[in-house]
Amino acid sequence: MAPNRLRDLIMNDSDFSDSDEELELLEAIASYADTRSLSSSTVKLPPCCGFLEIDSIAVMDERKWEELDKDCLVNVIRRVGVESLLLSVPFVCKTWYEATLSPLCWRRLAFPQMLPDDGNGTYSGFTSRLVNSYQVNGYFPFTRFIMSIVKRSNRSATFLALPVCCTKEALLYVADECPKLRALFLPYEFDLNYYSVIPGLLSKWTRLEFLVLGDCLNMEEILAQVHTVCKHLVGFGIISAYFEENEASAIVTFLPNIKYLSLSHAFMKRADLVTILKGCKDLVYFDIRHCQGIEAGDGKILKLASHIKVFKDEGSMRDEHLCDGCPSFPIDGFLDGYCSD
């Protein structure tokens, strides 16, 4: 891959969510490190590298891994995600392994889906790869694993998406070790017993800008606390929920100035949607795709939502039955460029 493509990837100051993009990025770095006899040129790096002018895009003959600027390498590798940081990057060479030790690589902690064993000691997906790569014997220590990953951020994590297997002990640890958190995602099927703990933890996340819950259980108490201590919150979402009048009223009462709202895959009555549209006048993004109880293309709803820059209602149906749920949160457009680092 040409060095210009690597430069383009670096200039794109965003995190990669697609595995193909991650692979392309890693291949670009490898190709760059192996490049021979490029002509010298002065290049201005992107914001993530501090706009430092360097005269080293040109590569000397017989370029070695250790000659690749470490800060630049860290700024690229930090975008590839937890799975690659654990199972791919460290095994390339010593230089790449050392780069993964930087807390900057662990500021965005989006844990892949991690499920308990099948009852016979067998794991699947990401957990299975961890067990095989690190030769874990017996029961996989989910709590200790989550805590160890969070610790790598050195209290600098700004984005955290927890896995379903997160325990109460791990959740409490996260609250203490992530004081700079700006975006928190709780997974669908997150242990419902933990929702009673969330209000008491929010005072430790005063910089929070985006909050996504896996269920609307205890939502009123959670939003009341958000209103009190999370003064920077601009985005709120629920992965899949059974919405009633109390939940709609809670959003209007405690989040009247919310800008980004996602309630996709929820059951919601039309009257409750109207309440939210009339009460949250500052919305610029509102996602109600695949909701039950309301119908896509409703004329009155579209008129009330006409001031919202991005309004998504595709797939919503009036049939009043709760959908089976959405196992992953549709973040397309919800976080793009809005959450500060």
Secondary structure, DSSP 8 states (H G I E B T S, - for coil): --HHHHHHHHHS-S---SHHHHHHHHHHHHHHHT--S-----EE--GGGTT-EES-SS--TT--GGGS-HHHHHHHHTTS-HHHHHHTGGGT-HHHHHHTTSGGGGSEEE--------SSS---HHHHHHHHHTT--SS--HHHHHHHHHHHTTT---EEE--TT--HHHHHHHHHH-TT--EEE--TT--GGGGGTHHHHGGG-TT--EEEESS-TTHHHHHHHHHHH-TT--EEEESS-B--HHHHHHHHHH-TT--EEE-TT-B--HHHHHHHHHH-TT-SEEE-TT-BSS-TT-HHHHHHTTT-SEEE-TT-B---S-----SS---TTTSTTTS--
